[in-house]
Amino acid sequence: MNTLQTLTRLRDLKLGGMAAALEHQQNQLGTYDELSFTERLELLLDREFQSRDHRKQDRLVRQARFKLRATVQDIDYQHPRNLKKAQVAQLAQTDWLERGQNLLITGPCGSGKTYLGCALGHQACLNGLSTRYYRISRLLLELTQAKADGTYQKTLNQLAKVKLLILDDWGLEVLEPAHRNDLMEIMDDRHGTHSTMIISQLPIDQWYAAIGDNTLADAILDRLMHNAHRWALKGESMRKRLQEID
């Protein structure tokens, strides 16, 4: 079997990383001559594993549907807003996600809450963890539609399996009774197993009133705040500051 046939078979077997690595070795005459067969094979396998990891990361990022293209490396620490590099570094490690802990990010409009949330979500994807971003109003609309077309339970099951669920704009709109029940179902399914990130302009002490129903508010917030990390941003709007600089 010649090299072209070998490359074709590797691609047919969906081993594109190995095929690319083999082509590279063939094009670098003399570079790999001193390596044993096993050593060259290990290089091919390493390339295949790397290729599969990159494809998985790209797939997870696409499925997350982040509002912003954000990364932990590009977070701005120049503006004073109660943001510490050590805290970001700790959360970027994603140990809290493995333990099923939650993250509550609050702060005024324009303080960079959504960027931070998307950056940490992106890092979770790079670490191989499924992530999904929603504005809370969009999620509730999707659940209402799911009830109408008979896919409500399927949608809840899908949400329950996501390792990190990011809910943005929490508390901006009045919740209808059905929406409170939807949120209760989601939090109950995820409690203690998978992590939820809440992003809100409202301080946490106002969330109880924002939910509206005392009984459901107790149940929802108890599940959210148990073992949750809290991150309260401060300061002026970063968008306003950037406009002044321009």
C-alpha positions as CSV (number, residue, x, y, z in Angstrom):
1,M,0.0,0.0,0.0
2,N,1.4,3.4,-1.0
3,T,1.3,6.6,1.1
4,L,-1.7,8.0,-0.9
5,Q,-3.7,4.9,-0.2
6,T,-2.8,5.1,3.5
7,L,-3.8,8.7,3.7
8,T,-7.1,7.9,2.0
9,R,-7.8,5.0,4.5
10,L,-6.9,7.2,7.5
11,R,-9.4,9.8,6.3
12,D,-12.1,7.2,5.6
13,L,-11.6,6.1,9.2
14,K,-12.0,9.7,10.3
15,L,-8.4,9.9,11.5
16,G,-7.8,13.2,9.8
17,G,-5.2,14.3,12.5
18,M,-3.1,11.3,11.8
19,A,-3.4,11.8,8.1
20,A,-2.2,15.4,8.4
21,A,0.7,14.4,10.6
22,L,1.7,11.6,8.2
23,E,1.7,14.1,5.3
24,H,3.8,16.4,7.3
25,Q,6.3,13.6,8.0
26,Q,6.4,12.7,4.3
27,N,7.1,16.3,3.3
28,Q,9.9,16.8,5.8
29,L,12.5,14.5,4.2
30,G,15.2,13.3,6.6
31,T,13.6,15.0,9.7
32,Y,12.2,11.9,11.2
33,D,14.6,9.3,9.8
34,E,16.3,8.7,13.2
35,L,13.0,8.1,15.0
36,S,11.8,4.5,15.5
37,F,8.5,3.3,14.1
38,T,7.0,3.5,17.6
39,E,8.2,7.1,18.1
40,R,6.8,8.2,14.7
41,L,3.5,6.4,15.5
42,E,3.3,8.2,18.8
43,L,3.6,11.6,16.9
44,L,0.7,10.6,14.7
45,L,-1.4,9.6,17.6
46,D,-0.6,12.8,19.5
47,R,-1.7,14.9,16.4
48,E,-4.9,12.9,16.2
49,F,-5.7,13.5,19.9
50,Q,-5.0,17.2,19.5
51,S,-7.2,17.4,16.4
52,R,-10.1,15.8,18.1
53,D,-9.7,18.1,21.2
54,H,-9.8,21.1,18.9
55,R,-12.9,19.9,17.1
56,K,-14.7,19.2,20.3
57,Q,-13.8,22.7,21.7
58,D,-15.1,24.3,18.5
59,R,-18.3,22.3,18.6
60,L,-18.9,23.2,22.3
61,V,-18.3,26.9,21.6
62,R,-20.8,26.9,18.7
63,Q,-23.4,25.1,20.7
64,A,-23.0,27.5,23.6
65,R,-24.2,30.4,21.5
66,F,-22.4,33.1,23.5
67,K,-23.6,36.6,23.1
68,L,-20.0,37.9,22.9
69,R,-16.7,36.5,21.6
70,A,-14.9,36.7,24.9
71,T,-11.8,35.0,26.4
72,V,-10.3,35.0,29.8
73,Q,-7.0,36.3,28.3
74,D,-8.7,39.5,27.0
75,I,-10.4,40.5,30.2
76,D,-9.7,44.2,31.0
77,Y,-8.3,44.8,34.5
78,Q,-7.5,48.5,34.0
79,H,-10.8,49.9,35.0
80,P,-11.5,49.7,38.8
81,R,-14.6,47.5,39.1
82,N,-13.9,45.1,42.0
83,L,-12.3,42.6,39.5
84,K,-9.2,40.6,40.7
85,K,-6.9,38.5,38.5
86,A,-6.6,35.9,41.2
87,Q,-10.4,35.4,41.4
88,V,-10.6,35.1,37.6
89,A,-7.7,32.6,37.5
90,Q,-9.4,30.5,40.2
91,L,-12.8,30.4,38.3
92,A,-11.0,29.8,35.0
93,Q,-9.7,26.5,36.4
94,T,-13.3,25.2,36.3
95,D,-12.9,23.1,39.5
96,W,-16.1,24.8,40.7
97,L,-17.9,23.3,37.6
98,E,-16.7,19.8,38.4
99,R,-18.2,20.3,41.9
100,G,-21.5,21.6,40.6
101,Q,-21.2,25.0,42.2
102,N,-22.9,28.1,40.9
103,L,-21.6,31.6,40.1
104,L,-23.6,34.8,40.7
105,I,-22.3,37.9,38.9
106,T,-24.0,41.3,39.7
107,G,-23.2,44.9,38.8
108,P,-24.4,48.0,37.2
109,C,-25.2,48.3,33.4
110,G,-22.0,48.4,31.3
111,S,-19.7,47.0,34.0
112,G,-18.7,44.0,31.9
113,K,-20.8,41.3,33.5
114,T,-21.8,39.6,30.2
115,Y,-18.2,39.7,28.9
116,L,-16.9,38.0,32.1
117,G,-19.7,35.4,32.0
118,C,-19.0,34.6,28.3
119,A,-15.3,34.5,28.9
120,L,-15.6,32.0,31.7
121,G,-18.1,30.0,29.6
122,H,-15.6,30.0,26.7
123,Q,-13.0,28.6,29.1
124,A,-15.3,25.9,30.2
125,C,-15.7,24.9,26.5
126,L,-11.9,24.8,26.1
127,N,-11.8,22.4,29.1
128,G,-14.3,20.1,27.4
129,L,-17.4,21.1,29.4
130,S,-20.8,21.6,27.7
131,T,-22.0,25.2,28.1
132,R,-25.2,27.1,27.0
133,Y,-25.8,30.9,27.2
134,Y,-29.3,32.4,27.4
135,R,-30.8,35.7,28.0
136,I,-33.5,34.8,30.6
137,S,-36.3,36.1,28.4
138,R,-35.2,34.0,25.5
139,L,-35.1,30.9,27.6
140,L,-38.5,31.4,29.0
141,L,-39.9,32.1,25.5
142,E,-38.3,28.8,24.3
143,L,-39.9,26.9,27.1
144,T,-43.3,28.4,26.4
145,Q,-42.9,27.3,22.7
146,A,-41.8,23.9,23.9
147,K,-45.0,23.4,25.9
148,A,-47.0,24.3,22.8
149,D,-45.2,21.8,20.5
150,G,-44.9,19.0,23.0
151,T,-41.1,19.2,23.5
152,Y,-41.1,20.7,27.0
153,Q,-39.8,17.7,28.9
154,K,-37.2,17.1,26.2
155,T,-36.0,20.7,26.5
156,L,-35.8,20.4,30.3
157,N,-33.8,17.2,30.0
158,Q,-31.4,18.9,27.6
159,L,-30.9,21.8,30.0
160,A,-30.4,19.5,32.9
161,K,-27.4,17.8,31.2
162,V,-25.5,21.0,30.3
163,K,-22.5,21.4,32.6
164,L,-22.7,25.2,32.7
165,L,-25.9,27.1,32.1
166,I,-25.5,30.8,31.8
167,L,-28.6,33.0,32.4
168,D,-28.2,36.7,31.6
169,D,-30.4,39.7,32.4
170,W,-31.8,37.9,35.5
171,G,-34.6,40.0,37.2
172,L,-35.1,42.6,34.4
173,E,-38.6,41.5,33.6
174,V,-41.6,40.5,35.8
175,L,-42.0,36.7,35.9
176,E,-45.3,35.2,35.1
177,P,-46.5,32.3,37.3
178,A,-45.6,29.7,34.6
179,H,-42.1,31.2,34.2
180,R,-41.5,30.8,38.0
181,N,-42.4,27.2,37.7
182,D,-40.1,26.8,34.7
183,L,-37.2,28.2,36.6
184,M,-38.0,26.0,39.6
185,E,-37.9,22.9,37.3
186,I,-34.5,24.0,35.9
187,M,-32.9,24.7,39.2
188,D,-34.2,21.6,40.8
189,D,-32.9,19.4,38.0
190,R,-29.4,21.0,38.1
191,H,-29.1,21.4,41.9
192,G,-26.0,19.7,43.2
193,T,-25.0,18.2,39.9
194,H,-24.3,20.9,37.3
195,S,-23.5,24.6,37.6
196,T,-25.6,27.6,36.8
197,M,-24.2,31.1,36.3
198,I,-26.6,34.1,36.9
199,I,-25.8,37.5,35.5
200,S,-27.9,40.4,36.8
201,Q,-28.0,44.2,37.3
202,L,-30.0,43.6,40.4
203,P,-28.1,43.1,43.7
204,I,-28.7,39.7,45.1
205,D,-30.8,41.0,48.0
206,Q,-33.4,42.2,45.5
207,W,-33.8,38.8,43.7
208,Y,-36.4,37.5,46.1
209,A,-38.8,40.3,45.3
210,A,-38.0,40.0,41.6
211,I,-39.2,36.4,41.5
212,G,-42.5,37.5,43.0
213,D,-43.9,34.3,44.6
214,N,-42.6,33.8,48.2
215,T,-42.7,30.0,48.2
216,L,-41.0,29.6,44.8
217,A,-38.5,32.4,45.5
218,D,-37.4,30.5,48.6
219,A,-37.0,27.3,46.7
220,I,-35.3,28.8,43.6
221,L,-32.8,31.0,45.5
222,D,-32.0,28.2,48.0
223,R,-30.9,26.0,45.1
224,L,-29.0,28.9,43.4
225,M,-27.2,30.2,46.4
226,H,-26.1,27.0,48.0
227,N,-22.3,26.8,47.6
228,A,-22.4,29.7,45.1
229,H,-19.5,32.0,44.3
230,R,-20.6,35.7,44.4
231,W,-19.0,38.4,42.2
232,A,-20.3,41.9,42.6
233,L,-18.8,44.3,40.1
234,K,-18.8,48.1,40.7
235,G,-17.9,51.3,39.0
236,E,-19.0,53.3,36.0
237,S,-20.1,51.9,32.7
238,M,-17.1,50.6,30.7
239,R,-18.9,51.5,27.5
240,K,-19.3,55.1,28.6
241,R,-15.6,55.3,29.5
242,L,-14.6,53.9,26.1
243,Q,-16.8,56.5,24.4
244,E,-15.1,59.3,26.4
245,I,-11.7,58.0,25.4
246,D,-12.7,57.9,21.7
